[in-house]
Amino acid sequence: VQVLEGKWKKVIFYASILIMTVFFLAGFLNSVYASQIKIGTVQRLSTPFGLRILSFSGIFVLLFIAWVFSVDRKAINWRPVIWGVVLQLIFGLIVLSPQVGYFFFVFVDGLVGILLSFSEEGAAFVFGPLAYSAADPRGLGVFFFAFSALPPIIFVSSLMTVLYHLGIMQVIVGAIARVMQKTMKTSGAETLSAAGNIFVGQTEAPLLVKPFVKDMTVSELHAVMTGGFATVAGGVMAAYVMFLKDYIPNIAGHLVVASIMSAPAALAVSKIMMPEVEHPRTAGDTEITVEKPDSNVVEAAARGASEGMALMINVIAMLVAFVALVAMVNWGLEKGSVGLSKIFGKNPYKIFITSTERIQQGDVIVVNGENKNFNFTVKKVLKNCVIVKEMIKKDFKDAEYSLKREGNVIFSSKGATGRKPLIFLNLSIIFGIIFAPISWFMGVPWKEAAIVGRLLGEKLVLTEFIAYMNLADILKNGYELASGAVVHLSQRSAVIASYALCGFANFASIGIVILHSLNSLISFSFSSNILSQDFNLNL
């Protein structure tokens, strides 16, 4: 009742008028462009009621997990938490409705597509035909990742810097921050930083509130970091669009929506895990002015391009390092699985065959499976068995098989027997097991939960860039199980995964934020004190 008193009556009244106006205008647009609205809207996404209820309950499951890890549960102020969830729901209902869906899922997606075409022209000027996609006749018919997917990072970074210099982004960010601050009653500095994270990276957003960082409370610093982890920068978002545009229609609109909705969610979760127990300097209606470090548009564009180049090089370095580390860990897990299996008499590289007289090294044994055929390259020929290069991932006994040599079938027979490892593990399987319940509570059907769970684990440990690349590969080729069956993600699961992966929450980002943002904004002694008292506890 108290919330509805005084100025809140006017706020709710004007908000209602605004929402009605938006729906009226969007209704007209929908009547004209409804045929263009695709997956992701209520009109075009058919979802069983049970999965909707499951997704809704997942909100409270995730909040409960945050509550479990809270440093002071008794001090939690539930207003920012409740309003953080309410703002997400309101925005989601508005954006995902058929009336407003046009703007975000057609207009925004088309706008991003145009921007990417500009980036392609800039990249082609430098790299020539290497910059064009495989389907583009101007290219070489091959997709070059470094020359096609990464240059948009530089262009979008430069564009965002120019928009900030002109004051355009300040208006948008300020409006979003004002809504969150008025409803959630969070401090001006942490709210502005959270809103800024929608469009810029986790190391740039804190610069919006640089003069206030040295006086921030522990809770505010935690909120600033959480906001950075919950969203992605515009530059890398363009790269994610490049990955998924052929598999998820209107993906640019989805990622923009995901980034906007993550801002109030980050503040809500932060205020559970690290409740505010002090009085922030920017509490209330404190006005915050954003500094302009550039003297003109050209200087802003140049600085943005330089920062985008640094980000692109960082992405390349991360991909090289983490893909190599994954290969190393998977190799160790595979060798461990094989060694353990051999101890118990199950060699996953040995196929028993009644007669090996006609088999030579280098031949290919094709074993007929239930769902697909399995190809094994002969590495060594023994008396009653052969050693193959590929690991056997599914048991077969007295199976039909054929022998191929230089692509020609030499003979076909029956009687091939092979055994899979006693235990087979790799990072994908481990991540899938750990995060499958989380993906299920988000609304992913259980038969697909392990696949999305694998992507969530890769996002956390290996960066979201790798997770998005693997999501694109799964959507293109499907996910092959050990049995040989190929599972294809449903459209609903694909969209949920694209939202869930849209954030910098990974181990590499923690190091980047601590070493780059905090050390450049506050003194070493203050930073050390905060890290020792706060972040080590949470991490």
NUMI-130833 format. One record per residue (C-alpha): y, x, z. Coordinates in steps of 0.5 Angstrom, whole numbers, plus 500, padded with zeros to 3 digits. Layout:
BEGIN
YXZ/...
This chain:
BEGIN
500500500/505506502/504509495/506502492/513502496/520505493/520509487/513509486/514501484/518504478/514509476/508505475/512500472/515504467/508508466/505501464/510500459/509506456/502505456/502499453/507501447/502507446/497502445/501498440/503503436/496507436/493500434/497500428/495507426/488505428/488499423/490504417/486510419/480507423/475510417/477517419/475516426/469520427/464522433/468522440/471516440/469509443/469506437/464511433/460514439/454510441/452511448/447508452/450505459/445509463/448516460/455513462/453512469/450518469/456522467/461518471/456520477/456527475/464527477/462526484/456531484/461537481/466535487/461535492/459542490/466544490/466541497/460545499/464552498/470550501/473555506/476549510/473542509/477539515/484541512/482538505/488534502/485529498/491526494/491532489/483531488/484523487/490524483/486530479/480525477/485519476/489523471/483525467/480518467/487515465/488520459/480520457/481512457/487513453/485518448/478516447/480509445/479507438/487506438/489513440/483516437/487517431/492522433/487527437/481526432/484526426/492528426/491534431/484536427/488536421/494540423/489545426/486545419/493547416/494552421/488555420/489555412/495559414/492564418/487565412/492567407/495572412/488575413/487575406/493579404/490585409/483584408/482581401/476577399/473579406/477574409/475568406/469563408/462564404/463557401/470559398/470561391/475566392/470570397/464574396/459569398/458572405/461570412/464576415/466574422/471580424/475578418/474570418/473568425/478573429/484573425/487566427/487569434/493573432/496568428/496563433/498568439/504569435/506562433/505560440/510566442/515563437/515556440/516558447/522562445/525556441/523552448/519547444/513549449/517549455/518541454/511539453/509544458/514541463/513534462/505535463/507539469/512534472/507528471/501532475/506534480/509527482/502524482/498530485/504533490/502540488/507545488/512546482/509554481/502552481/503546477/507549472/502555471/496550470/500546465/502553461/494554461/493549456/496553451/496560453/491565456/490566463/494572463/500569460/501563464/502566471/508570467/511563467/512563475/513570475/519570480/515566485/508569485/510574491/511568495/505564493/501562499/493563498/492556496/497557490/494563488/487560488/490555484/493559479/487563478/482557477/487554472/486560468/479560468/479552467/482553460/482557454/488560450/490557443/488563439/481563441/481556441/482557433/476561433/472556436/474551431/472556426/465556429/464548430/468545424/462544420/458541425/462537430/467533426/474533429/472539433/480541434/482534437/476535442/478542444/485540445/483534449/478538453/484543455/489538457/484534461/482541465/489542468/489537473/481538474/483545476/488543481/483538484/477543485/482548487/485544493/478543495/475550495/482553498/486547501/493548502/495550510/502553509/508551506/509553499/516555497/516551490/514545494/517538492/522538486/524545486/527546479/523552475/526556470/522560465/524567462/525568455/523576454/525576447/532576444/530573437/525569433/523575430/522579436/518573439/513573433/512581433/510581441/506575440/502578434/501585438/499581444/494577439/491583436/490586443/486580445/482580438/480587440/478585447/474580444/471585439/469589445/466584449/462581444/459588442/458590449/455583452/451582446/448589447/447588454/443581453/439585448/437590453/436585459/431581454/428587452/426589459/424582461/419582455/416588457/415586464/412580461/407583457/405588462/404583467/400579462/396585460/394586467/391579467/387580460/392577456/395581451/400577447/400582441/393581440/389577435/382576435/379575429/371575427/372580421/377585420/374589414/379586409/385586413/390592412/396595416/402591414/399585412/401578414/397573418/399566418/396562423/397554422/400551428/401543430/408543428/409550424/406556422/406562425/407569422/405575425/405582421/399587422/401593426/394596427/387594425/381594430/374592430/374585432/382584433/389586430/395588434/401585431/409586431/411579433/409576440/405570441/408565444/403559444/396559445/391558439/383558439/379558433/385556429/386556421/389562418/391565412/392573410/398575405/399581402/406583398/407575398/400573395/395570399/388574399/384569403/384563408/379562414/378560421/377563427/383566430/385566437/391569441/394568448/401567450/404572455/402569463/409569464/415569458/422570461/429571457/436570459/436564455/430561459/433563465/440560464/436553461/432553468/438554473/443550469/439544466/441539472/448541471/448539464/444533466/449530471/454531465/450526461/446530457/439527456/434531460/430533453/436537451/439539458/435546458/439547451/446545454/444549460/443555457/449555453/453554460/449560463/451564457/458562458/458564465/455571464/456573457/463569456/464562452/465566445/458568445/456561448/460557442/457562437/450560439/452553440/454553432/447556431/443551435/447545431/446549424/438551425/436547431/433550438/426552437/421551443/415556444/411551441/414551435/417545435/425545433/429540438/436538435/442536439/444529439/452528437/453526444/450533447/454537442/461534444/459534451/457542450/464543447/468540452/464544458/464551454/472550453/474555459/475562461/470561467/466568466/465574470/469578465/475574466/475575473/476582472/481581467/485577471/484581478/486588474/491585469/495579472/495580479/496588479/502587474/505581478/505583485/505590489/498593490/498592498/499584497/494584492/489588496/490583502/489577498/483580494/480582501/481575504/480570499/477572492/471576495/470570499/470565493/466570488/
